[in-house]
């Protein structure tokens, strides 16, 4: 953000609906100018009509030879009931050959069907809607053997043994576009603070399910004034690299006033649902990820520095650290590479509808914009209930040589990869723009 955009953001951030309207008008003025061109320090391979989804899981297999992907037959509108999404993977050199392994009816534009690898093998997991229930399917791509779990999942542990989940039906009611379009039989779906809905754990091999912590339990812990008269839900679970704990967002909203105005707090629990920490984020957390199994990165509201990327140490709030204090000045979708040194993130569309693909070196506090990718007005979500925008959502390959992201190429949603080769290891990164602290 430039200074003017930061001023506008701060001026209207407490009124989410008005902020969106002002942003749309602001971008609309610049739409009168010629469309900007793509700039990239590295060649980009695009796969039109495909996408992956969120930034918090890698679509690359353990050896980086396969790349998970989703394919939809339409764009620029929300999925309807029973509309199919193909799930599968690209393989061969350059990840050029798509192999469809299944179809699903439980998906959205931002998270797909939560398609993920189960550990380091060749099993994949994704959500589906079968016989009135949101479930998860596990398929071994070597022999097509399949098992069906009784509930949908949100995140699989890196060791592939267990997963956590929450109510996607509740999410869809309170954060449209991040759940599924089906009405399911949940007795407390309309309850503000339910006692039965919460986070659960599923054993991938046995299918056994264990309820870990309810929304009612969470809302009763250090309740905040902003919780009064609101409906609560849980989302954005991510399991730690050592598979021993998980983070998630506890959110609340008053849909009768403004469904776009959300409050959030970031919580970490162990494998049994015992709370290890509730981080100080002043009611605003957007996107999260792990650096290692003791440190969590979040774009959130710091009481002193305002909205920033903050690195938290579990159990030691005094060790929190602002990342990119003067260079990472806007929200994005961050994740660390396997060394814990480099962060990849993105930006939302600026006044010219350009999104930046960003690498941040935490060793030198240097930001590198390695690609600037223009979007399209057609992909601007018309309302909170029609949310089909395309964010980059960048993700690392396992060896950190490749980046994968979703983008708009020639007016079409595309799954893209960019090969850094060994430039990170050799500290010879190419870039379009560089900013030091």
N, C-alpha and C positions, 0 to 999 in steps of 0.2 A: 504494500500500500504506500502511496505517496502521502504527504502531509494532509492534503485536502481530503483524500479518501479516509484516512485515519480519523480526521475530525468528523466526517459524516458518519462513520461507523460508530464512534463514541457517542455522537449526539443522538442517534436513533437506536442504539443496541438494546435498550430496555423496552422498545416497542417493536417486536420482531416483524409484524406484518407491515408496518410503516417503513421499516428499514428495507424490506424487500421491494416495496413499491418505489422508494427513492432510488435504490440501486438500479432497478429496471429502467427508470426514466433516464438516469445518468448514462447507462450503457446505450440506450436508444439514441441519444444525441450523437454518440461516436459511431453508431451503425451507419450514419450518413457518409462516412469516409470510406475509401477503398479498403477492401479486406486485407489484413496483414498476411504475410507469408510465413510458412513454417521455417524456423531456424533451429538447427541441431548441430552440435559438435560431433555427433556420431550418426552413422546411417541408421534409419529406423525402418524396421520391417513391419508392415501392417497386415492384419488378417481381417478383412472387411466382413461385417456381420457377426463377428465374435466379440465376446467380452469375458472377463473373469468375475469382477465384483470388488469386494472390499480389499483393503490394504493389509489386513492383520494376519493373513496366512499366505504362505508362498504357494503358487501353483506349480512349481517345479518339483519333479521327482527327486529322490535322494541323490541320484547321479546326474541330475540336470538334463537327462536325455529326453524327458517327456514334460509337456506343458499342458496343464489342465485348462479347459475352456468351455464356455457355454455358447450356444448358437440359438438365436430367435429368428423367426421368419418375418418379423415386423419391427417397427421402431416408432418413436415419437408418439406413443400413447402408453397407458398403463396396461399391464396384463389383465385379462379377464379370466373368469373361472374356466378351468379345463383347457386353457391354452398351453401349448406344449413348449418346453425348452429342451433342446438337445444338450446333453452333457457328454464330454469325452476328453480327448487329449490329442495334442500335436506331437509327432515324433519325427525322426529322420533329421538330417543335417539342416540346421536353421529352423527347426520346428515347423515344417511346411506341410506335413501330411496329417489331416484331421481324421481321427477314429472316433466315431460316435459309439458310445457304450450303452446309453439308455436315454429315456425321455422322462421328464418330470413335469408336474403341474403345480409344484410349490416353489415359487421363485419371485424375485423382484429385480429391478434394474441395478440396485446398489450393492446387493450382497449375493446376487445369483440365487443358487439353491444351497449355499454354504458348502460347495464342492471342495473337498480336501483330500489329501493323502492320509492314510492311516499308518503312521510310523514310516519306516524306511523300506517297506515292501511295496508290492504292486496292488494293494487294495485301496480303493477310493470310497468315500462316503459322501452322501448328499441327501437333501430332504425331498420328500414327495408328499402328495396328498392321495390317500387310498381309503376308500370306504368311509369317508367322512372324518378321517383322522389325519393329522399331520404326523408323518413318520420319517424315519431315516433308513436309507438303503445302503448296504455295504456290498461292493462288487469287486471280486478279484479279476483284474483285467487279463490275467494269464489264462484262466480257465472259465471265466464268466460265472463262476459260482457266486450266489447271492444270498444274503440274509437281510431280513427286515427287522429294524428295531421299533419298539412300541411308541416312541416319541421322536420328534424332530430334535436335531442337535444344533449347537451354535459353534462349538470349538472342540477339536480333537487334540488330545495330549500328544506332544512330540514323539513319545514312545509308542503311540498307537493303541494304548490299552484302554483308555476311557475318554469320555466326552462329557461336556456340560451343555445344558440347554435351558430354555425358558419359553414362555408362551409367545409364539409368533402372532397368534390371534390378538393378544392383548397389545402387542407392539403395533400392529396394523391399525387398531382403533385410536391409539394415542400418538403414534409417529408414522402416519401413512406413508407407504412406499418402502418400508423396511420390514414388513411382515408379509403375510400371504392373504389372498383375497377370499378365503373360505370362512364360513361360519362353522365353528366347531363346538362341540358340547363341553364347555367349561362353565361350571356352575357359578363361578365368581368373576366372570368376564366383565360385568358391569359394576362390580364393587370397587369403591375408591381405593381401599387399602386391604386387599384380600389376605386371608390367613392361609390359604392352600396354594396359591400361585407363587412361584419363586424360582430359584435355581435348583436344578436337579443334576445328578451324575448318572451316567449309563456306562456299564461295562460293555465294551465293544464285542468281546467274545461270547459272554453269556447272555447279554441283553438285560441283565439285572439293573433295576433303577432304584436310586436312593434320593429322597428329597433332602436337600442340604440346608436351605435357609429360605424363609418366606418373605414376601414383601412386607407383611405386617411386622415381622421381626426387625427388619431393617428400618422401617419407618419409626419404630419405637426407640431406636438408638440415636441419641443426640438430635432430636427433632428440631427442625428449623422453622422460623416464622413463615417462610415462603411455602411450606407444605400445607398450610391451612386451606381447606376447601379444594384440594387438588386430587387428581388421580395418579397413581404411582405405577411404574413399570420398570423392568430390568432389561438391559441390552448390552451389546458390545463385549461379550466375554472373550478373553484371551488367556490361554494356559501358559504357564512359565516354561522356559526352555528345559528345565530339569523335571517337568511334569509333576511338580509337587504342590502347586498352588495356581490360582487364577485371579485375574482382575476382571472387573465389570463396572458398568455404570448403573447407578440407582437414579432414576429420573422421575420427575413429577411435573404435571401440566394441568392447566384448567382449560379444557377444550371448549367450554362455553364462552370463554373470554377470548383466547387466542391460542390455538393449538400449536402455533409456531414458537411460542414463548415457553421454552423448557428450562427447568432447573436440573442440575446434575451434581452428583458427587461420585468420586472414584474410590472403589473399595477393593481390597485384596483379601482372599480367603484361602485357607489350606484345602487339601483334597477332601476333607470332611465337612467343609463349610464353616469352620471356625474363623472368625474375622481376625486378621492379622494387622490391618491398618485401615483407617478411613482418612484419606489424604486431605489436606487443607486446600480447597480449590474455590472457595468463596461462591459456591453455587453454580459455577460454569466449568464444565469439562466437555470437550468435543471429541478428540481422537487420541488414542492411547496405544502403547506398545511396550515391550520389554527390551531393555538393553542386555540384561542377564537376569538370573533368577532372584536377584536382590534389588534390582533397580528398575523403576517404571518411568517411562516418558509420557507426558501428557501435554496437550495444548489446553491450557486452563487459565483461570483468573488468579493471579498472584496478588495478595493483599498490598504489596509494595510496588511491584513492577507492572501491574495490570495484566493484560492478556499476553501470555508468553508460553514458549515450550519450557516445561519444568521437569527436571530429572529428580525423582524421589527415591530415597533409600528406605526400604520397608522397615518400619519400627524406629526410624531415626529422622524425624521431621527437620531437625536442625541441619541435616546434611543435604537438604534439597538445593538444587543448582539450576540457575537460569541458563538455558542453552541458546546461543545466538541472540544475545540480548539486543543488539542493534542491527542484526542482519536478518533474522527470521521474524519478521514483523507482522505476519498474518497467519491465519489458520491454514492447516494442511493435514495430510495423512502420512504420518511418519513411521519409519521402522529402521532398526539398526541392522548393519551387516553382521556377518558372523564374527568379526573381530571386535565389535563393540565400539569401533572408532568412528565409522561413517554413518550418517543418517541420510536416507533418501526421503524426500517429502515433495509436496507440490503446492501450488497455490490455486485458489479459485479464480474464475475468470475476472480479469481486470476490465478497465473501461473499454478496451478494444476486444474484449472476450478472449484474451490470450491467457493461457495457463502455463506457468513455469514448472519445469521438472528440475528439482533442486537436489544437489548433494552438499551436505555440510560436514566439514572436517572438524571433529570435536577436539582434535589434538592442536590444531592451529587456529581454531575459531574462525574459519574461513568458509564462506558460502560460494558455491559454484552453480550458476544456472547453466545446465548443459543442453537444455532444449526449451524453446518457446513455441507453444503449439496453440494456434487459434482455434476457437470453437465456432459455434453457429447459433444464431438467434433461435432457430427452430428447436434447439435442445434446451432452451430456457424453460424451466418448469412453470406452467401457468398459475399453479396454486399449490398449497401444501398437500392437497389431495390428488394432484396430478404431477407427480415428482419423477420425471424421467431424465433429469439432467445427467450428463456424463462427466464425472470427475476422473482425474488421471489415476488415483489410487495406486501409486507405484509400489512394486514388490521386488525383492531381491531374489536372484537365483541362489542356490545353496553355496556355490563357490564365490559369489559376489562379483562375478564377471558380467552377468547379464542383468538388465532391468526389464521388467514387464509392466505395462500400464495400459489402461483403456483410454481411447481418445477418439476424436471425430475427424475423419479424413474424407474430404469431398462429400460432406453432409451425411456420412454414415458412421455409426458406431463401429470401432475397430479395436481388436486386441493387438497390441504392439510390443515389440521387443527392441532393445538397444544394447549393443555389445560393447562393453567398456574394455574388453580384452584384459590385459594385465596392468592397465594404467593406474589403478588404485594402488596395487602392490608396489609398482615402480615409482609412485608419487609423480606421475606425469599426466595428470588429468587434463583433458581438453575441455573447453568451456566457451559459452557465448558471453557470459558476464561473470565477473568475480567481485565479491564484496568482503572486505576484512572488517573485524571488529574495530 
